Amino acid sequence: MSEIEKQVREMIARYVIGQISIDKFWAWLSGCAWDIEDYEDKTAEAITYDAMTLMAEFQHKHRDEASLRAELRKHVLTTVPDKTTSSSVASVWDFFVSSLQPLSPVSRSAAQSG
């Protein structure tokens, strides 16, 4: 998994678990989407654009916040960071969330080198 894909998934997880507000997530996501193609990572692009679509649906009241969180959560659940973890969804989610570190900015050059 590239550094930018990891960063996108982590920010989604942070919003889903309530670690950051929807406004902070939207601000971050908007900035990320602006130049996501520069990273040349198709998976990160797809996740980012899907999240943008879900946010647009929420903003236009086609989706409530619970539904938004549920759909975004799927992007975190699709990654099993360690083969030794249980295959159950709850265990994967718990493992991923417990591995989150405190928020720190990732520089563009660090993300591109990953």
N, C-alpha and C positions, 0 to 999 in steps of 0.2 A: 504494500500500500504506500502510495507516495505521501510526502509530507503535507501537500495541499489537500489531498483526499482525507487524510487523518484530521486535519484542522477543520474541514467542513463537517465531518461526522461529529467531532468533539463539540463544535459550537451548536449543532443540532441537539446533541445530548444535553448540553448545558441548558438550553431553552426548555427542552421537554421535561427535565427534572426540576425546573424552576430556579435554577442557579442564576439565570439572567432573565430579564424582562423581555416581553415581546418587542418592545421598542428598541432595546439594545440589540436583540437578535436581528430585527429588520434592518437596522442601521449597518450592522456588520455584514449581513447577507447581501445587501444592496451594493456595498463596496466590493465585496468578493466577486459578485456577478459581473461587475463592470469590466474586470480584466481576467476572468477565469480562463478564457481561451488562450491567453498568453502562456499558461502553464503546460499546455499540450497534454492534458490528462483527461481523457474522454470520460472516465468514471466520475471524477470530480466535477466535470462540466455537467454531466447528466444529473447528479445529485443536486447540484446548485440550482440548475434550471427547474428541476422538479420542486424544490423548496420554494423557489420564486413563484411558480404557478400556484402552489398551495397557499402561499401568503396572499397572492392576488385574489384567490377564491375567498379567503377569510376577509380581506379588506372590502370586498364587494358583497359580503354577507351571504355567500353561497356555501359557507362552511362556518361552524362555530369553533371556538378555541379548543374544545375537547377533541373534536374531529381533526383539527389541524395538528395537535400534539400527537394523536394516534397515528396519523399518516406519516409525520416526520419521524416518529419513533422507529418506523420500519427501516429507515436508512441506517440506524444504529444497529438494529438487530440483524442486519444482513452480514455483519462483519464478526467473525469469531477470531479474536486476537490471539488465541493460544489453543493449540490442538488438545491440550490437557483438560480444558474446561468441559463441563457437561454439555450435551447437545440440546438441553432444554432451553427454551426462549428465556425464561426467567433467569437462569444461570448465566446465560450470555449477557443479558442486560445488566445484571448485578456485577458481573466481572468488568464489563466495559465502564460502567458508572464508577465503580470503585477505583478504577485505574486513572480517572481524570485527575490532573494536577491543577493547582490554582491557576487562574487565568494569567497568561502572559502573552504579549504580542509575539507573533512569529514574523520575522522579517521576510520580505519577498525573496531575497537571495537565499535564505535558509530553506524556504519552502520549495524553491526551484531546484535546489541541489539534491533534494530527497528523492 
